[in-house]
Amino acid sequence: FSPHDVVALRPNSQPPGAGGAPLCGGLVYRVREGAVVVAVDEPPEEGLEQPLRLEKLANEVG
């Protein structure tokens, strides 16, 4: 991952490619060793207390 990547946050328990709506989407703001900071417009009210998976999405701006 690198800054400005478009990503979706999904529960880690959901199989990759299973479809369904992500918890939220956003942009990678910062990448550090052991951490990725994602900027989101509207964080979900619940679901962030579980292990999450980041999925890199195609950047539609271009």
Biopython code that builds the backbone (N, CA, C, O; Angstrom):
import numpy as np
from Bio.PDB.StructureBuilder import StructureBuilder

atoms = [
    (1, "PHE", "N", (0.838, -1.183, 0.000)),
    (1, "PHE", "CA", (0.000, 0.000, 0.000)),
    (1, "PHE", "C", (0.877, 1.238, 0.000)),
    (1, "PHE", "O", (1.991, 1.229, 0.524)),
    (2, "SER", "N", (0.359, 2.301, -0.595)),
    (2, "SER", "CA", (1.069, 3.571, -0.584)),
    (2, "SER", "C", (0.039, 4.694, -0.431)),
    (2, "SER", "O", (-1.146, 4.488, -0.695)),
    (3, "PRO", "N", (0.488, 5.884, -0.004)),
    (3, "PRO", "CA", (-0.452, 6.997, 0.170)),
    (3, "PRO", "C", (-1.272, 7.245, -1.096)),
    (3, "PRO", "O", (-0.774, 7.142, -2.217)),
    (4, "HIS", "N", (-2.536, 7.574, -0.878)),
    (4, "HIS", "CA", (-3.520, 7.893, -1.920)),
    (4, "HIS", "C", (-4.115, 6.660, -2.590)),
    (4, "HIS", "O", (-4.916, 6.805, -3.514)),
    (5, "ASP", "N", (-3.752, 5.450, -2.158)),
    (5, "ASP", "CA", (-4.429, 4.256, -2.672)),
    (5, "ASP", "C", (-5.881, 4.266, -2.198)),
    (5, "ASP", "O", (-6.159, 4.624, -1.053)),
    (6, "VAL", "N", (-6.798, 3.879, -3.068)),
    (6, "VAL", "CA", (-8.206, 3.753, -2.715)),
    (6, "VAL", "C", (-8.406, 2.350, -2.157)),
    (6, "VAL", "O", (-8.033, 1.367, -2.796)),
    (7, "VAL", "N", (-9.002, 2.252, -0.950)),
    (7, "VAL", "CA", (-9.146, 0.961, -0.287)),
    (7, "VAL", "C", (-10.555, 0.779, 0.266)),
    (7, "VAL", "O", (-11.300, 1.740, 0.456)),
    (8, "ALA", "N", (-10.897, -0.475, 0.518)),
    (8, "ALA", "CA", (-12.123, -0.843, 1.211)),
    (8, "ALA", "C", (-11.727, -1.606, 2.465)),
    (8, "ALA", "O", (-10.797, -2.412, 2.431)),
    (9, "LEU", "N", (-12.424, -1.363, 3.573)),
    (9, "LEU", "CA", (-12.201, -2.097, 4.816)),
    (9, "LEU", "C", (-13.294, -3.142, 4.948)),
    (9, "LEU", "O", (-14.482, -2.824, 4.907)),
    (10, "ARG", "N", (-12.883, -4.384, 5.105)),
    (10, "ARG", "CA", (-13.820, -5.502, 5.244)),
    (10, "ARG", "C", (-13.442, -6.324, 6.466)),
    (10, "ARG", "O", (-12.279, -6.338, 6.870)),
    (11, "PRO", "N", (-14.412, -7.008, 7.056)),
    (11, "PRO", "CA", (-14.071, -7.922, 8.152)),
    (11, "PRO", "C", (-13.120, -8.997, 7.644)),
    (11, "PRO", "O", (-13.306, -9.514, 6.542)),
    (12, "ASN", "N", (-12.118, -9.338, 8.420)),
    (12, "ASN", "CA", (-11.157, -10.363, 8.019)),
    (12, "ASN", "C", (-11.819, -11.727, 7.903)),
    (12, "ASN", "O", (-11.327, -12.592, 7.179)),
    (13, "SER", "N", (-12.931, -11.930, 8.610)),
    (13, "SER", "CA", (-13.629, -13.217, 8.559)),
    (13, "SER", "C", (-14.375, -13.417, 7.240)),
    (13, "SER", "O", (-14.738, -14.546, 6.910)),
    (14, "GLN", "N", (-14.609, -12.351, 6.485)),
    (14, "GLN", "CA", (-15.295, -12.449, 5.195)),
    (14, "GLN", "C", (-14.301, -12.925, 4.145)),
    (14, "GLN", "O", (-13.251, -12.304, 3.975)),
    (15, "PRO", "N", (-14.601, -14.009, 3.435)),
    (15, "PRO", "CA", (-13.655, -14.519, 2.430)),
    (15, "PRO", "C", (-13.389, -13.491, 1.337)),
    (15, "PRO", "O", (-14.307, -12.782, 0.925)),
    (16, "PRO", "N", (-12.145, -13.397, 0.857)),
    (16, "PRO", "CA", (-11.835, -12.478, -0.240)),
    (16, "PRO", "C", (-12.692, -12.785, -1.461)),
    (16, "PRO", "O", (-12.878, -13.947, -1.823)),
    (17, "GLY", "N", (-13.207, -11.747, -2.085)),
    (17, "GLY", "CA", (-14.021, -11.922, -3.279)),
    (17, "GLY", "C", (-15.431, -12.404, -3.005)),
    (17, "GLY", "O", (-16.152, -12.760, -3.937)),
    (18, "ALA", "N", (-15.844, -12.423, -1.725)),
    (18, "ALA", "CA", (-17.171, -12.921, -1.375)),
    (18, "ALA", "C", (-18.267, -11.931, -1.726)),
    (18, "ALA", "O", (-19.449, -12.269, -1.669)),
    (19, "GLY", "N", (-17.892, -10.718, -2.088)),
    (19, "GLY", "CA", (-18.894, -9.710, -2.398)),
    (19, "GLY", "C", (-19.439, -9.093, -1.124)),
    (19, "GLY", "O", (-18.843, -9.222, -0.055)),
    (20, "GLY", "N", (-20.554, -8.433, -1.241)),
    (20, "GLY", "CA", (-21.112, -7.751, -0.089)),
    (20, "GLY", "C", (-20.459, -6.396, 0.095)),
    (20, "GLY", "O", (-19.358, -6.144, -0.394)),
    (21, "ALA", "N", (-21.147, -5.544, 0.796)),
    (21, "ALA", "CA", (-20.658, -4.183, 1.002)),
    (21, "ALA", "C", (-19.532, -4.157, 2.028)),
    (21, "ALA", "O", (-19.597, -4.866, 3.033)),
    (22, "PRO", "N", (-18.508, -3.355, 1.790)),
    (22, "PRO", "CA", (-17.448, -3.197, 2.790)),
    (22, "PRO", "C", (-17.968, -2.384, 3.971)),
    (22, "PRO", "O", (-19.004, -1.727, 3.869)),
    (23, "LEU", "N", (-17.245, -2.429, 5.096)),
    (23, "LEU", "CA", (-17.611, -1.600, 6.245)),
    (23, "LEU", "C", (-17.518, -0.125, 5.876)),
    (23, "LEU", "O", (-18.384, 0.669, 6.245)),
    (24, "CYS", "N", (-16.473, 0.236, 5.154)),
    (24, "CYS", "CA", (-16.312, 1.601, 4.654)),
    (24, "CYS", "C", (-15.184, 1.609, 3.635)),
    (24, "CYS", "O", (-14.467, 0.622, 3.470)),
    (25, "GLY", "N", (-15.043, 2.711, 2.972)),
    (25, "GLY", "CA", (-13.960, 2.889, 2.024)),
    (25, "GLY", "C", (-13.205, 4.156, 2.364)),
    (25, "GLY", "O", (-13.694, 4.998, 3.117)),
    (26, "GLY", "N", (-12.024, 4.288, 1.814)),
    (26, "GLY", "CA", (-11.248, 5.486, 2.085)),
    (26, "GLY", "C", (-9.970, 5.522, 1.283)),
    (26, "GLY", "O", (-9.785, 4.764, 0.331)),
    (27, "LEU", "N", (-9.092, 6.422, 1.689)),
    (27, "LEU", "CA", (-7.788, 6.594, 1.059)),
    (27, "LEU", "C", (-6.696, 6.307, 2.072)),
    (27, "LEU", "O", (-6.805, 6.675, 3.242)),
    (28, "VAL", "N", (-5.649, 5.649, 1.616)),
    (28, "VAL", "CA", (-4.494, 5.442, 2.486)),
    (28, "VAL", "C", (-3.846, 6.804, 2.700)),
    (28, "VAL", "O", (-3.480, 7.488, 1.744)),
    (29, "TYR", "N", (-3.708, 7.189, 3.968)),
    (29, "TYR", "CA", (-3.112, 8.474, 4.324)),
    (29, "TYR", "C", (-1.624, 8.328, 4.610)),
    (29, "TYR", "O", (-0.809, 9.134, 4.160)),
    (30, "ARG", "N", (-1.284, 7.290, 5.364)),
    (30, "ARG", "CA", (0.113, 7.102, 5.764)),
    (30, "ARG", "C", (0.377, 5.612, 5.924)),
    (30, "ARG", "O", (-0.495, 4.861, 6.360)),
    (31, "VAL", "N", (1.590, 5.190, 5.566)),
    (31, "VAL", "CA", (2.018, 3.806, 5.741)),
    (31, "VAL", "C", (3.268, 3.817, 6.600)),
    (31, "VAL", "O", (4.256, 4.480, 6.284)),
    (32, "ARG", "N", (3.206, 3.075, 7.689)),
    (32, "ARG", "CA", (4.355, 2.928, 8.584)),
    (32, "ARG", "C", (4.586, 1.444, 8.796)),
    (32, "ARG", "O", (3.727, 0.618, 8.489)),
    (33, "GLU", "N", (5.750, 1.119, 9.322)),
    (33, "GLU", "CA", (6.024, -0.275, 9.635)),
    (33, "GLU", "C", (5.020, -0.736, 10.688)),
    (33, "GLU", "O", (5.005, -0.215, 11.804)),
    (34, "GLY", "N", (4.189, -1.703, 10.339)),
    (34, "GLY", "CA", (3.215, -2.254, 11.273)),
    (34, "GLY", "C", (1.899, -1.508, 11.345)),
    (34, "GLY", "O", (1.041, -1.877, 12.147)),
    (35, "ALA", "N", (1.697, -0.457, 10.528)),
    (35, "ALA", "CA", (0.438, 0.293, 10.587)),
    (35, "ALA", "C", (0.150, 0.972, 9.252)),
    (35, "ALA", "O", (1.052, 1.441, 8.558)),
    (36, "VAL", "N", (-1.126, 1.005, 8.921)),
    (36, "VAL", "CA", (-1.598, 1.748, 7.755)),
    (36, "VAL", "C", (-2.707, 2.668, 8.251)),
    (36, "VAL", "O", (-3.662, 2.199, 8.870)),
    (37, "VAL", "N", (-2.600, 3.961, 7.994)),
    (37, "VAL", "CA", (-3.613, 4.932, 8.399)),
    (37, "VAL", "C", (-4.501, 5.206, 7.193)),
    (37, "VAL", "O", (-4.021, 5.580, 6.123)),
    (38, "VAL", "N", (-5.817, 5.011, 7.387)),
    (38, "VAL", "CA", (-6.785, 5.204, 6.308)),
    (38, "VAL", "C", (-7.696, 6.373, 6.672)),
    (38, "VAL", "O", (-8.243, 6.415, 7.774)),
    (39, "ALA", "N", (-7.860, 7.316, 5.755)),
    (39, "ALA", "CA", (-8.780, 8.436, 5.935)),
    (39, "ALA", "C", (-10.125, 8.054, 5.330)),
    (39, "ALA", "O", (-10.198, 7.626, 4.178)),
    (40, "VAL", "N", (-11.198, 8.214, 6.123)),
    (40, "VAL", "CA", (-12.549, 7.899, 5.652)),
    (40, "VAL", "C", (-13.451, 9.104, 5.885)),
    (40, "VAL", "O", (-13.227, 9.886, 6.809)),
    (41, "ASP", "N", (-14.474, 9.250, 5.043)),
    (41, "ASP", "CA", (-15.441, 10.340, 5.222)),
    (41, "ASP", "C", (-16.396, 10.038, 6.366)),
    (41, "ASP", "O", (-16.637, 10.885, 7.227)),
    (42, "GLU", "N", (-16.938, 8.824, 6.370)),
    (42, "GLU", "CA", (-17.917, 8.447, 7.383)),
    (42, "GLU", "C", (-17.560, 7.078, 7.947)),
    (42, "GLU", "O", (-17.868, 6.058, 7.330)),
    (43, "PRO", "N", (-16.910, 7.039, 9.121)),
    (43, "PRO", "CA", (-16.585, 5.739, 9.714)),
    (43, "PRO", "C", (-17.862, 5.012, 10.136)),
    (43, "PRO", "O", (-18.834, 5.650, 10.542)),
    (44, "PRO", "N", (-17.864, 3.687, 10.043)),
    (44, "PRO", "CA", (-19.049, 2.934, 10.456)),
    (44, "PRO", "C", (-19.249, 3.035, 11.962)),
    (44, "PRO", "O", (-18.295, 3.227, 12.716)),
    (45, "GLU", "N", (-20.504, 2.903, 12.390)),
    (45, "GLU", "CA", (-20.816, 2.978, 13.818)),
    (45, "GLU", "C", (-20.353, 1.734, 14.555)),
    (45, "GLU", "O", (-20.057, 1.797, 15.749)),
    (46, "GLU", "N", (-20.288, 0.618, 13.869)),
    (46, "GLU", "CA", (-19.807, -0.617, 14.496)),
    (46, "GLU", "C", (-19.047, -1.439, 13.476)),
    (46, "GLU", "O", (-19.113, -1.180, 12.274)),
    (47, "GLY", "N", (-18.321, -2.438, 13.968)),
    (47, "GLY", "CA", (-17.577, -3.327, 13.094)),
    (47, "GLY", "C", (-16.081, -3.123, 13.136)),
    (47, "GLY", "O", (-15.333, -3.962, 12.635)),
    (48, "LEU", "N", (-15.619, -2.014, 13.730)),
    (48, "LEU", "CA", (-14.184, -1.744, 13.760)),
    (48, "LEU", "C", (-13.473, -2.439, 14.912)),
    (48, "LEU", "O", (-12.246, -2.380, 15.004)),
    (49, "GLU", "N", (-14.218, -3.093, 15.787)),
    (49, "GLU", "CA", (-13.613, -3.775, 16.937)),
    (49, "GLU", "C", (-13.108, -5.170, 16.588)),
    (49, "GLU", "O", (-12.586, -5.867, 17.458)),
    (50, "GLN", "N", (-13.248, -5.584, 15.356)),
    (50, "GLN", "CA", (-12.814, -6.909, 14.912)),
    (50, "GLN", "C", (-11.606, -6.772, 13.983)),
    (50, "GLN", "O", (-11.329, -5.677, 13.494)),
    (51, "PRO", "N", (-10.889, -7.860, 13.736)),
    (51, "PRO", "CA", (-9.789, -7.789, 12.758)),
    (51, "PRO", "C", (-10.342, -7.417, 11.380)),
    (51, "PRO", "O", (-11.365, -7.941, 10.940)),
    (52, "LEU", "N", (-9.643, -6.507, 10.717)),
    (52, "LEU", "CA", (-10.087, -6.013, 9.416)),
    (52, "LEU", "C", (-9.075, -6.349, 8.332)),
    (52, "LEU", "O", (-7.908, -6.632, 8.606)),
    (53, "ARG", "N", (-9.549, -6.309, 7.109)),
    (53, "ARG", "CA", (-8.697, -6.543, 5.947)),
    (53, "ARG", "C", (-8.847, -5.332, 5.017)),
    (53, "ARG", "O", (-9.958, -4.862, 4.772)),
    (54, "LEU", "N", (-7.736, -4.844, 4.513)),
    (54, "LEU", "CA", (-7.754, -3.771, 3.523)),
    (54, "LEU", "C", (-7.701, -4.385, 2.134)),
    (54, "LEU", "O", (-6.877, -5.259, 1.865)),
    (55, "GLU", "N", (-8.574, -3.930, 1.263)),
    (55, "GLU", "CA", (-8.535, -4.362, -0.129)),
    (55, "GLU", "C", (-8.275, -3.141, -0.996)),
    (55, "GLU", "O", (-9.011, -2.156, -0.932)),
    (56, "LYS", "N", (-7.236, -3.211, -1.797)),
    (56, "LYS", "CA", (-6.914, -2.107, -2.706)),
    (56, "LYS", "C", (-7.899, -2.131, -3.868)),
    (56, "LYS", "O", (-8.115, -3.173, -4.487)),
    (57, "LEU", "N", (-8.490, -0.987, -4.157)),
    (57, "LEU", "CA", (-9.463, -0.869, -5.232)),
    (57, "LEU", "C", (-8.842, -0.131, -6.412)),
    (57, "LEU", "O", (-7.832, 0.558, -6.270)),
    (58, "ALA", "N", (-9.456, -0.284, -7.564)),
    (58, "ALA", "CA", (-8.996, 0.443, -8.746)),
    (58, "ALA", "C", (-9.281, 1.921, -8.550)),
    (58, "ALA", "O", (-10.376, 2.297, -8.130)),
    (59, "ASN", "N", (-8.308, 2.752, -8.851)),
    (59, "ASN", "CA", (-8.477, 4.192, -8.744)),
    (59, "ASN", "C", (-9.197, 4.677, -9.993)),
    (59, "ASN", "O", (-8.659, 4.584, -11.096)),
    (60, "GLU", "N", (-10.416, 5.197, -9.826)),
    (60, "GLU", "CA", (-11.224, 5.608, -10.973)),
    (60, "GLU", "C", (-10.831, 6.979, -11.504)),
    (60, "GLU", "O", (-11.285, 7.373, -12.578)),
    (61, "VAL", "N", (-10.003, 7.707, -10.778)),
    (61, "VAL", "CA", (-9.539, 9.017, -11.236)),
    (61, "VAL", "C", (-8.247, 8.805, -11.995)),
    (61, "VAL", "O", (-7.339, 8.131, -11.509)),
    (62, "GLY", "N", (-8.160, 9.368, -13.165)),
    (62, "GLY", "CA", (-6.951, 9.066, -13.750)),
    (62, "GLY", "C", (-6.361, 9.547, -14.922)),
    (62, "GLY", "O", (-5.253, 9.137, -15.269)),
]
sb = StructureBuilder()
sb.init_structure("model")
sb.init_model(0)
sb.init_chain("A")
sb.init_seg("    ")
for serial, (resi, resn, name, xyz) in enumerate(atoms, 1):
    if name == "N":
        sb.init_residue(resn, " ", resi, " ")
    sb.init_atom(name, np.array(xyz, "f"), 0.0, 1.0, " ", f" {name:<3s}", serial, name[0])
structure = sb.get_structure()
